[in-house]
Amino acid sequence: MNAADIIEKAYLAAIGLSTVAGLMAFMLYADAHRWRYLAQAYRRPWTRAAETRRFQHGVAYGHGPASKSYNGILTIGVHADGVAFALPPPWSLFHKPLFIPFNDILGWKQIWYLNTRSIELDFRRAPQVKIVMPAKQAEWLAEASGGRIELVDRASPNQSRPKVWYVILLAQCAMSVGLGVYWLLLR
């Protein structure tokens, strides 16, 4: 192999890698549009919190047809005057840390997860995006805030949850059970 072949292969590899990196960056950017909407009102650098929990769950929805799940990657910090949300690298690339004052948060009952009660958090300065989290996690958040986050014991008035995703999830569960039964019958 001569120098021209090596240069050609390096050039083609660089084009391929930059294309893949560009597509990945575009997907991360496009996927973060709800978080960026929240950041317009609540962006603030992460600071040490009085209480912090890592590897928490949350689903952002609204401001578009689908939802974005942050299950197992959400970091929540409770401060004296509000709640901070952040994501670890590489997800933090287009997800700047958020800080939301307690008086801007209102929680409602929501049906989201199949196997657990859920709470939908509404934000006063960013009304188009909501974050849904397991009720136990939201109750910890309300308790850690000293009761300054109100969790209303009624269903959310928004009712804008993407029901199509719930139906798809139920269909996937049914197909998984069906495949398991089919596999057991073939043995």
Disulfide bonds with the S-S distance in Angstrom:
none
